Amino acid sequence: MSKNIIYAQSGGVTAVINVSAYGVFEEIKKHPTVFGKTYAAINGIAGVLEENLIDIDATPQTELDKLTSLPGAAFESCRFDLEPLEKNPAQYERVLAVFKTYDIGYFFYNGGNGSMVTAQKVADYCTQQGHPVTCIGIAKTIDNDLAISHCSPGFGSAAKFIAASLTEATMDILSMHKTSTRFLVMETMGRDVGWLALAGGLVKQVLPDTPLIVLISEQPFDQHKFMNRVTQLIQEYGYCVCVVSEGLRHSSGDYLSTKNIEHTFSKDYVQLGGVGHTLASWVADKLHVKSHSILPDYLQRSASHFVSKTDWTMALEAGKQAVKAAVNNEHGTLPIIKKIHDTPFEWSFENIPLDRVANLDKNVPNKFFNPETFSLTPAAEAYLLPLIQGEKPMDFKNGLPLFDLFKGSQPPKLLPRYTALK
């Protein structure tokens, strides 16, 4: 007999995460003999624990259609991990109780590499307890750090936003530097990988003579070398533009700037931020020039009015491919993107085991970056440019993007109350 489905989202959002959800729900409709009812958990695995669900089948299509352009996470998204089984078995027992109560046989988890660990834990435990669950991961992350995959859905749109915004800001500095700011730095997200900062280097596609410095997480920071390069560019051009990963490190391995450290049962989560301000302060103090830092922060992951059409399509197909994997009973699978042709750029999905990518990082390869000139190589440009191609039309109202919050149908709770988030 057909089994029911729970879909959930985890980790930082992307501008196209909801498109993947839409792809899941639309593909499910094509297989009425395979799947039963479809639910979505509110707030990831925490929503599963707390039985906060949306009945997708009872939700009007007009609401589901909103997912194709809605920023944020329509079903919310959590930074919440299951504790180890031996430390907190009650969590796993509760997940199993929810899955049994709602006759869940399929679990789709849309997140980054860390979320894949949670997905695998859930499926393995339920199966061991005599309630088999087919678990499928759906990839997303603006950081582009998903190992093995050519790229991650969500990255292309964030890269497009960063490159375009830095280009516009560069035009601003170009017009003002003679009497105002002479050093501008933009700080991008990227804890341990520098893909978004690398994307900022695409400013040279529009303004090839830009005096630009790119600083990525993978390259140890040399302050002396950096200051010499800034000095050289300001002397030659009158100004300098820089884009830096928030996770920039000294040669010792320490981050240049941290805001906070959150201690959890499994590891310490370092909240980063402020490296752009740090660099701007150094330049201002040492060169006695006006400096300014830009922090796009959440804007780079939520700008659904400016998505890459290529990225949007990848996100949609990621959701559909996950359902196709479930139809084929490919438990413990994550569909990843494989490039199959350079010109024109063509790609497809390949299903791999979840545990091959769990907690692994995809670093910027050395061939993509020139540490002597702090610049992208042609190979990096060839990689990045196809991912930012195309624009998705957006509806506007009163001069603003037309967004209307998703309103799903919530079924009554059937189990005793459980508190996951305290």
C-alpha positions in Angstrom: 0.0 0.0 0.0 1.1 3.6 -0.7 2.8 5.4 2.2 2.6 9.1 3.2 5.3 11.8 2.8 6.9 14.4 5.0 8.9 17.2 3.4 11.1 19.5 5.6 13.7 22.3 5.2 16.8 22.9 7.2 19.7 25.3 7.6 20.1 28.7 6.0 17.6 29.6 3.3 18.3 30.4 -0.4 16.4 32.5 -2.8 15.2 29.3 -4.5 14.7 26.8 -1.7 10.9 27.1 -2.0 11.2 26.2 -5.7 12.6 22.8 -4.7 9.5 22.3 -2.4 7.3 23.1 -5.4 9.2 20.6 -7.5 8.6 17.9 -4.9 4.9 18.5 -4.6 4.3 18.8 -8.4 6.2 15.6 -9.1 4.4 13.7 -6.3 1.1 14.3 -8.1 2.4 12.3 -11.1 2.6 9.2 -9.0 -0.7 8.7 -7.2 -0.3 4.9 -6.9 3.1 5.2 -5.2 2.4 8.0 -2.6 -0.3 8.7 -0.2 -0.8 12.0 1.5 1.8 14.7 1.5 2.8 16.7 4.6 5.3 19.4 5.2 6.9 20.0 8.6 7.1 23.5 9.9 10.7 24.3 11.0 12.6 21.2 9.8 13.1 18.3 12.0 12.0 20.4 15.0 8.6 20.6 13.4 8.5 16.8 13.0 9.2 16.4 16.7 6.6 19.0 17.7 4.1 17.6 15.2 3.8 21.0 13.4 2.6 20.0 10.0 1.0 21.3 6.9 -1.4 19.1 4.9 -0.2 19.8 1.4 -3.1 17.9 -0.2 -5.6 20.2 1.6 -3.7 23.3 0.6 -5.1 25.2 -2.5 -2.9 25.2 -5.6 -2.9 29.0 -5.6 -1.0 28.8 -2.3 1.4 26.2 -3.7 2.1 28.3 -6.8 3.5 31.0 -4.5 6.5 28.8 -3.8 7.9 29.5 -7.2 9.0 33.0 -6.3 8.7 33.4 -2.5 11.8 34.4 -0.5 12.7 32.9 2.8 11.5 29.3 3.7 7.8 28.9 3.3 7.8 26.0 5.8 10.4 27.8 8.0 13.9 26.3 8.4 15.8 25.4 11.5 19.4 25.1 12.8 18.6 22.2 14.9 20.3 18.8 14.9 19.2 15.6 16.5 21.4 14.6 19.4 23.3 11.3 19.3 20.9 8.4 19.9 22.7 7.3 23.0 22.4 10.7 24.5 18.8 11.5 23.7 16.8 8.4 22.6 13.5 10.2 23.4 14.0 12.4 20.3 14.2 9.4 18.0 11.3 7.7 19.7 9.2 10.8 19.1 10.1 11.0 15.4 9.1 7.3 15.1 5.8 8.0 16.9 5.0 10.9 14.5 6.0 8.8 11.5 3.8 5.9 12.7 0.9 8.1 13.5 0.9 9.7 10.1 1.9 6.5 8.3 5.0 8.2 6.9 7.1 6.0 4.5 9.0 8.8 2.7 11.1 11.6 4.2 12.4 14.4 2.0 14.9 16.7 3.7 16.0 19.9 1.9 19.3 21.2 3.3 23.0 21.4 3.3 25.6 18.6 4.0 24.9 18.7 7.8 21.2 18.2 7.2 22.0 15.0 5.3 23.4 13.5 8.5 20.1 14.2 10.3 18.1 12.7 7.4 20.1 9.5 7.5 19.8 9.2 11.3 16.0 9.5 11.1 15.7 6.9 8.3 18.1 4.4 9.9 16.4 4.5 13.3 12.9 4.1 12.0 13.9 1.2 9.8 15.7 -0.5 12.7 12.5 -0.2 14.7 10.5 -2.0 12.1 9.0 1.1 10.3 11.0 1.4 7.1 11.3 5.0 5.8 12.7 5.9 2.4 14.9 9.0 3.0 15.9 11.3 0.2 18.0 14.4 0.5 17.4 17.6 -1.5 20.5 19.8 -1.9 20.6 23.5 -1.2 23.2 26.0 0.0 24.3 29.4 -1.1 27.9 28.5 0.1 28.3 26.0 -2.7 30.1 23.7 -0.3 28.2 20.5 -1.1 30.9 17.9 -2.0 30.9 16.0 -5.3 28.1 18.0 -6.8 29.1 20.4 -9.6 27.3 23.2 -7.8 24.5 23.6 -5.2 21.0 24.9 -5.9 20.9 28.3 -4.3 24.5 29.3 -5.1 23.9 30.6 -8.6 21.4 33.2 -7.4 23.5 34.3 -4.5 26.5 34.6 -6.8 24.5 36.7 -9.3 23.4 39.0 -6.5 26.9 39.5 -5.1 28.5 40.1 -8.5 25.8 42.5 -9.6 25.8 44.4 -6.3 29.5 44.7 -6.2 29.5 46.0 -9.8 27.0 48.7 -8.9 28.9 49.6 -5.7 32.1 49.8 -7.8 30.5 52.3 -10.1 29.6 54.4 -7.1 33.2 54.4 -5.8 34.6 55.1 -9.2 32.5 58.2 -9.4 33.3 59.4 -5.8 36.8 58.3 -4.9 38.6 61.5 -5.7 37.0 63.3 -2.8 35.5 60.4 -0.8 35.9 56.7 -0.2 39.0 55.2 -1.7 38.8 51.7 -0.3 35.6 49.6 -0.4 35.2 46.1 0.9 32.2 43.7 0.6 32.0 40.8 3.1 30.2 37.7 1.8 29.0 34.6 3.6 31.2 31.6 3.5 32.4 30.1 6.8 35.0 27.7 5.4 34.7 28.1 1.6 35.2 31.2 -0.6 32.8 30.6 -3.4 30.6 33.7 -2.9 33.7 36.0 -2.6 35.0 34.4 -5.7 31.8 35.3 -7.5 32.4 38.9 -6.6 35.4 38.7 -8.9 32.9 38.6 -11.8 32.7 42.4 -11.5 35.6 42.4 -14.1 33.2 40.9 -16.6 31.5 44.3 -16.7 34.3 46.6 -15.5 37.5 44.9 -16.6 39.8 47.7 -15.3 38.5 47.5 -11.7 41.4 47.6 -9.1 40.0 44.5 -7.4 41.2 42.3 -4.5 39.5 38.9 -3.9 40.1 37.2 -0.5 38.7 33.6 -0.1 38.5 31.4 3.0 40.8 28.8 1.5 43.8 31.1 1.2 45.6 32.0 4.5 45.6 35.8 5.0 48.9 37.7 4.8 48.3 41.2 6.1 51.6 42.6 4.8 51.0 41.2 1.3 47.4 42.5 1.4 48.4 46.0 2.5 51.1 46.2 -0.2 48.6 45.3 -2.8 46.0 47.8 -1.6 48.7 50.5 -1.5 49.8 49.7 -5.1 46.2 49.8 -6.5 45.3 53.0 -4.8 48.5 54.7 -6.1 47.8 53.4 -9.6 44.0 53.8 -9.8 43.1 56.2 -7.0 40.9 53.6 -5.3 40.6 49.9 -4.5 37.7 47.4 -4.3 37.8 44.2 -2.3 35.5 41.3 -1.7 36.2 38.9 1.2 34.8 35.7 2.7 33.6 36.1 6.2 35.6 33.0 7.1 39.0 34.5 6.2 41.7 33.0 8.4 45.2 33.9 9.5 48.0 31.4 8.6 47.5 30.0 12.1 44.0 28.9 11.2 42.3 31.4 13.4 39.5 33.5 12.0 40.2 37.2 11.5 36.9 38.1 13.0 34.3 36.3 15.1 31.2 37.5 16.8 30.1 34.7 19.1 30.7 31.0 19.8 27.7 28.8 20.5 28.4 25.6 22.4 26.3 22.5 21.6 26.5 18.8 22.4 28.4 18.0 19.3 30.6 21.0 18.5 31.1 24.7 18.8 29.3 26.9 16.2 31.3 30.0 15.5 29.2 33.0 14.5 31.3 35.0 12.0 31.1 38.6 10.9 33.1 41.8 10.9 36.1 40.8 8.7 35.1 43.5 6.2 35.0 46.2 8.9 38.4 44.9 10.2 40.0 45.3 6.8 38.5 48.7 6.2 39.8 49.9 9.5 43.3 48.7 8.8 43.4 50.4 5.4 42.0 53.7 6.9 44.5 53.7 9.8 47.6 52.8 7.8 46.9 54.6 4.5 44.9 57.5 5.9 42.2 57.2 3.3 38.4 57.0 3.7 37.3 53.4 3.8 34.0 51.7 3.8 32.7 48.1 4.3 29.5 46.6 2.9 27.7 43.6 4.6 25.0 42.2 2.3 24.4 39.5 5.0 20.9 38.0 4.6 20.3 39.9 1.4 22.6 37.6 -0.6 20.5 34.5 0.3 17.0 36.0 0.1 17.0 38.2 -3.0 14.3 36.2 -4.9 13.6 39.3 -7.1 17.0 38.7 -8.7 17.5 35.0 -9.1 19.5 33.2 -11.7 17.1 31.4 -14.1 19.7 28.6 -14.3 19.8 28.3 -10.6 15.9 28.4 -10.3 15.7 25.6 -12.8 18.3 23.5 -10.9 16.3 24.0 -7.7 13.1 23.0 -9.3 14.6 19.9 -10.8 16.3 19.0 -7.5 12.9 18.6 -6.0 11.5 16.6 -8.9 14.6 14.3 -9.0 14.2 13.5 -5.3 10.7 12.2 -5.8 11.9 10.2 -8.8 14.5 8.6 -6.6 11.8 7.7 -4.0 9.7 6.1 -6.7 12.7 3.9 -7.5 13.1 3.1 -3.8 16.6 4.6 -3.7 16.7 5.0 0.1 19.6 7.1 1.5 20.0 9.1 -1.7 20.9 12.6 -2.6 20.5 13.8 -6.2 23.6 15.9 -7.1 24.3 18.0 -10.2 26.7 16.7 -12.8 28.0 18.9 -15.7 27.7 17.0 -19.0 28.7 19.8 -21.4 30.6 23.1 -21.4 29.4 25.0 -24.4 26.4 25.2 -24.3 26.3 24.5 -20.6 24.4 21.3 -19.9 23.8 19.4 -16.7 21.8 16.5 -15.2 21.3 14.9 -11.9 23.0 11.8 -10.5 21.9 10.0 -7.3 24.6 9.3 -4.8 24.5 7.9 -1.2 23.8 10.5 1.5 26.8 9.5 3.5 29.2 10.3 0.7 28.5 14.1 1.2 27.5 14.4 4.8 29.7 16.9 6.6 32.1 17.2 3.7 33.1 20.6 2.2 33.6 21.5 -1.4 36.5 24.0 -1.5 37.5 26.5 -4.1 40.2 24.6 -6.1 43.6 26.2 -6.4 43.2 26.4 -10.2 40.4 28.9 -9.7 42.4 31.5 -7.8 45.7 33.5 -8.3 47.0 34.3 -4.8 49.7 36.6 -6.2 47.2 39.0 -7.7 44.2 38.1 -5.5 42.2 37.4 -8.6 40.1 34.8 -10.4 41.5 32.7 -13.1 39.9 32.0 -16.5 38.9 28.6 -15.1 37.0 30.2 -12.3 35.1 32.5 -14.7 34.3 29.5 -16.9 32.8 27.8 -13.9 30.9 30.7 -12.4 29.4 32.4 -15.5 27.0 29.6 -16.6 25.5 29.4 -13.1 24.3 33.1 -13.0 22.7 33.1 -16.5 19.1 34.2 -17.1 16.5 36.1 -15.1 13.2 35.0 -13.7 10.3 37.4 -14.3 8.8 38.8 -11.1 5.3 40.3 -10.4 5.3 43.7 -8.8 2.6 45.6 -6.8 2.8 49.3 -5.9 6.4 49.3 -7.1 7.5 46.4 -4.9 7.9 42.7 -5.5 4.6 41.0 -5.0 5.0 38.6 -2.1 2.2 37.0 -0.2 2.9 34.8 2.8 2.3 31.1 2.2 -0.8 29.8 4.0 -1.1 26.1 4.3 -3.7 23.9 5.9 -2.7 22.6 9.3 -4.3 19.3 10.5 -5.2 18.8 14.2 -2.4 17.3 16.3 -2.9 13.7 17.3 -0.1 13.1 19.7 0.8 14.4 23.2 2.6 17.7 23.2 6.4 17.6 22.7 8.8 20.6 23.0 11.9 20.4 20.8 12.9 24.1 20.9 13.1 25.4 24.5 
